[in-house]
Amino acid sequence: MTQVSRFDPWKDPLGVLAAFRIVRREIPELQLALVGSMALDDPEGWRLYKQITEAVVADPSVHVFTNLIGVGNVEVNAFQRLSNVVVQKSIREGFGLVVSETLWKETPVVAGRAGGIPLQMADGAGGILVDTTRACAEGVLRLFETGRWRKNSASAVANWFGSSFLIPRLVLNELTLLDELAHGSTPASPRA
């Protein structure tokens, strides 16, 4: 189980930790990786990082990784590809790029129903949208219990995602609009 995010209260890493501890009662061998980037000019992030490291100091099943110890884009890619489930338990969010990256890598996601996350991932298609810590834990358990999700749905979700959000889709939308404008017709909604 992995969360990739800044150490920011809006990403709710302490809620992820609480959800992990609930799931761990059912799956004792489960491990949690909290992978984050530290900004030198973010005192709130440093305080939260300290809270997290103090909360997990005696728990060998929780691993905290940051850019300060050399965890960069290659390592983040590996975590997103190799984790059984990635959590993005945002309370408040913009687009939520981590969700997109993870879905593209065919890894299921449990994510907060915040900001742009529901635009990227319908509940049940790519993962599970949640509003609470308890729901996050239940979502993670459900994905572990239905391990076939990964085999049956992951590539379909990645294909849908690729046709919805990647550059070829955006180019198609632009060309369609230009064609309709050039021929005097009213622009239609984007085609899939």
VEXDREN-533519 format. One record per residue (C-alpha): x, z, y negated; residue in three letters. Coordinates in steps of 0.25 Angstrom, whole numbers, plus 5000, padded with zeros to 4 digits. Each point is the difference from the previous one (the first is absolute). Example, Ala and Ser with C-alpha at 12.3 -4.5 7.8 and 13.67 -1.06 7.14 Angstrom:
<u 5049; w 5031; v 5018; res ALA> $
<u 5006; w 4998; v 4986; res SER> $
//
This chain:
<u 5000; w 5000; v 5000; res MET> $
<u 5006; w 4996; v 4987; res THR> $
<u 4997; w 5000; v 4985; res GLN> $
<u 5008; w 4992; v 4991; res VAL> $
<u 4998; w 5003; v 4985; res SER> $
<u 5006; w 5007; v 4988; res ARG> $
<u 4999; w 5015; v 5000; res PHE> $
<u 4988; w 5001; v 4991; res ASP> $
<u 4988; w 5009; v 5001; res PRO> $
<u 4991; w 4987; v 4999; res TRP> $
<u 5006; w 4996; v 5013; res LYS> $
<u 4996; w 5013; v 5006; res ASP> $
<u 5012; w 5003; v 5009; res PRO> $
<u 4996; w 5014; v 5002; res LEU> $
<u 4987; w 4995; v 5005; res GLY> $
<u 5007; w 4991; v 5010; res VAL> $
<u 5008; w 5011; v 5005; res LEU> $
<u 4987; w 5008; v 5002; res ALA> $
<u 4994; w 4989; v 5007; res ALA> $
<u 5012; w 4998; v 5009; res PHE> $
<u 4999; w 5015; v 5004; res ARG> $
<u 4986; w 4998; v 5004; res ILE> $
<u 5003; w 4987; v 5008; res VAL> $
<u 5012; w 5008; v 5006; res ARG> $
<u 4991; w 5009; v 5007; res ARG> $
<u 4995; w 4988; v 5009; res GLU> $
<u 5013; w 4993; v 5000; res ILE> $
<u 5011; w 5010; v 5001; res PRO> $
<u 5011; w 4989; v 5001; res GLU> $
<u 4996; w 4994; v 4987; res LEU> $
<u 5010; w 4999; v 4989; res GLN> $
<u 4998; w 4998; v 4985; res LEU> $
<u 5009; w 4992; v 4991; res ALA> $
<u 4998; w 5002; v 4985; res LEU> $
<u 5008; w 4988; v 4994; res VAL> $
<u 5001; w 5000; v 4985; res GLY> $
<u 5007; w 4996; v 4987; res SER> $
<u 5006; w 5010; v 4990; res MET> $
<u 5000; w 4996; v 4986; res ALA> $
<u 5010; w 5008; v 4992; res LEU> $
<u 4991; w 5001; v 4988; res ASP> $
<u 4988; w 5006; v 5007; res ASP> $
<u 5001; w 5015; v 5000; res PRO> $
<u 4986; w 5001; v 5007; res GLU> $
<u 5005; w 4992; v 5012; res GLY> $
<u 5012; w 5009; v 5001; res TRP> $
<u 4991; w 5012; v 5000; res ARG> $
<u 4991; w 4994; v 5011; res LEU> $
<u 5012; w 4995; v 5008; res TYR> $
<u 5005; w 5015; v 5000; res LYS> $
<u 4986; w 5005; v 5004; res GLN> $
<u 5000; w 4990; v 5012; res ILE> $
<u 5014; w 5003; v 5005; res THR> $
<u 4997; w 5015; v 4999; res GLU> $
<u 4987; w 4998; v 5008; res ALA> $
<u 5007; w 4993; v 5011; res VAL> $
<u 5013; w 5007; v 5001; res VAL> $
<u 4997; w 5006; v 5013; res ALA> $
<u 4993; w 4988; v 5006; res ASP> $
<u 5009; w 4991; v 5007; res PRO> $
<u 4988; w 4990; v 5002; res SER> $
<u 4999; w 4997; v 4985; res VAL> $
<u 5011; w 4991; v 4994; res HIS> $
<u 5002; w 4998; v 4985; res VAL> $
<u 5007; w 4987; v 4996; res PHE> $
<u 5004; w 4995; v 4986; res THR> $
<u 5008; w 4990; v 4993; res ASN> $
<u 5010; w 5011; v 4997; res LEU> $
<u 5004; w 5000; v 5014; res ILE> $
<u 5001; w 4985; v 5001; res GLY> $
<u 4986; w 4997; v 5005; res VAL> $
<u 4996; w 4986; v 4993; res GLY> $
<u 4992; w 4988; v 5003; res ASN> $
<u 5006; w 4997; v 5013; res VAL> $
<u 4997; w 5014; v 5005; res GLU> $
<u 4986; w 5000; v 4994; res VAL> $
<u 4997; w 4987; v 5007; res ASN> $
<u 5005; w 5006; v 5014; res ALA> $
<u 4991; w 5012; v 4998; res PHE> $
<u 4988; w 4991; v 4996; res GLN> $
<u 5002; w 4991; v 5012; res ARG> $
<u 5003; w 5011; v 5011; res LEU> $
<u 4991; w 5011; v 4996; res SER> $
<u 4987; w 5002; v 5008; res ASN> $
<u 4992; w 5002; v 4988; res VAL> $
<u 5004; w 5000; v 4985; res VAL> $
<u 4992; w 5009; v 4991; res VAL> $
<u 4998; w 4998; v 4985; res GLN> $
<u 4991; w 5012; v 4996; res LYS> $
<u 5000; w 4996; v 4986; res SER> $
<u 4990; w 5008; v 4991; res ILE> $
<u 5002; w 4990; v 4989; res ARG> $
<u 5006; w 4987; v 5001; res GLU> $
<u 5003; w 4986; v 4993; res GLY> $
<u 5001; w 4989; v 5010; res PHE> $
<u 5007; w 5008; v 5011; res GLY> $
<u 5011; w 4990; v 5004; res LEU> $
<u 5004; w 5009; v 5012; res VAL> $
<u 4987; w 4997; v 5007; res VAL> $
<u 5002; w 4985; v 4998; res SER> $
<u 5014; w 5000; v 5005; res GLU> $
<u 4996; w 5008; v 5012; res THR> $
<u 4988; w 4992; v 5004; res LEU> $
<u 5008; w 4987; v 4999; res TRP> $
<u 5010; w 5007; v 5010; res LYS> $
<u 4988; w 5002; v 5010; res GLU> $
<u 5000; w 5015; v 4999; res THR> $
<u 4987; w 5008; v 4999; res PRO> $
<u 4998; w 5008; v 4987; res VAL> $
<u 4992; w 5012; v 4997; res VAL> $
<u 4998; w 5000; v 4985; res ALA> $
<u 4993; w 5007; v 4988; res GLY> $
<u 4988; w 4993; v 4995; res ARG> $
<u 5006; w 4999; v 4986; res ALA> $
<u 5003; w 4989; v 4990; res GLY> $
<u 5004; w 4986; v 5006; res GLY> $
<u 5001; w 5005; v 5015; res ILE> $
<u 4986; w 4997; v 5004; res PRO> $
<u 5002; w 4986; v 4994; res LEU> $
<u 5011; w 4998; v 5010; res GLN> $
<u 4994; w 5007; v 5012; res MET> $
<u 4986; w 5001; v 5004; res ALA> $
<u 4997; w 5012; v 5008; res ASP> $
<u 5002; w 4997; v 5014; res GLY> $
<u 5008; w 4987; v 4997; res ALA> $
<u 5014; w 5003; v 5000; res GLY> $
<u 4998; w 5015; v 5000; res GLY> $
<u 4991; w 5011; v 4995; res ILE> $
<u 4997; w 5004; v 4986; res LEU> $
<u 4999; w 5015; v 4998; res VAL> $
<u 4996; w 5010; v 4989; res ASP> $
<u 5005; w 5013; v 5005; res THR> $
<u 5012; w 5007; v 5008; res THR> $
<u 4991; w 5002; v 5012; res ARG> $
<u 4995; w 4986; v 5000; res ALA> $
<u 5014; w 4995; v 4999; res CYS> $
<u 5004; w 5008; v 5012; res ALA> $
<u 4987; w 4995; v 5008; res GLU> $
<u 5004; w 4986; v 4996; res GLY> $
<u 5014; w 5001; v 5005; res VAL> $
<u 4995; w 5006; v 5013; res LEU> $
<u 4990; w 4989; v 5002; res ARG> $
<u 5011; w 4989; v 4998; res LEU> $
<u 5008; w 5008; v 5010; res PHE> $
<u 4989; w 5001; v 5010; res GLU> $
<u 4996; w 4985; v 4999; res THR> $
<u 5014; w 4995; v 5001; res GLY> $
<u 4994; w 4986; v 5004; res ARG> $
<u 4997; w 4998; v 4985; res TRP> $
<u 5014; w 4997; v 4998; res ARG> $
<u 5000; w 4989; v 5011; res LYS> $
<u 4986; w 4994; v 4997; res ASN> $
<u 4999; w 5001; v 4985; res SER> $
<u 5014; w 5001; v 4993; res ALA> $
<u 5003; w 4985; v 5000; res SER> $
<u 4986; w 4996; v 4996; res ALA> $
<u 5001; w 5010; v 4988; res VAL> $
<u 5014; w 4994; v 4996; res ALA> $
<u 4994; w 4986; v 5001; res ASN> $
<u 4988; w 5004; v 4991; res TRP> $
<u 5010; w 5008; v 4990; res PHE> $
<u 5009; w 4988; v 5000; res GLY> $
<u 4989; w 4990; v 4996; res SER> $
<u 4994; w 5010; v 4990; res SER> $
<u 5012; w 5005; v 4992; res PHE> $
<u 5013; w 4991; v 5002; res LEU> $
<u 5005; w 4990; v 4991; res ILE> $
<u 4994; w 4988; v 5008; res PRO> $
<u 4986; w 5005; v 4997; res ARG> $
<u 5003; w 5003; v 4986; res LEU> $
<u 5005; w 4985; v 4998; res VAL> $
<u 4988; w 4995; v 5007; res LEU> $
<u 4991; w 5008; v 4991; res ASN> $
<u 5007; w 4994; v 4988; res GLU> $
<u 5000; w 4986; v 5005; res LEU> $
<u 4985; w 5001; v 5003; res THR> $
<u 4998; w 5005; v 4986; res LEU> $
<u 5008; w 4989; v 4994; res LEU> $
<u 4993; w 4989; v 5008; res ASP> $
<u 4986; w 5005; v 4997; res GLU> $
<u 5004; w 5001; v 4985; res LEU> $
<u 5006; w 4986; v 5000; res ALA> $
<u 4987; w 4994; v 5007; res HIS> $
<u 4991; w 5007; v 4990; res GLY> $
<u 4993; w 5009; v 5011; res SER> $
<u 4998; w 5015; v 4998; res THR> $
<u 5011; w 5008; v 5007; res PRO> $
<u 4994; w 5006; v 5013; res ALA> $
<u 5005; w 5013; v 5006; res SER> $
<u 5013; w 4999; v 5007; res PRO> $
<u 5000; w 4994; v 5014; res ARG> $
<u 5006; w 5008; v 5012; res ALA> $
//
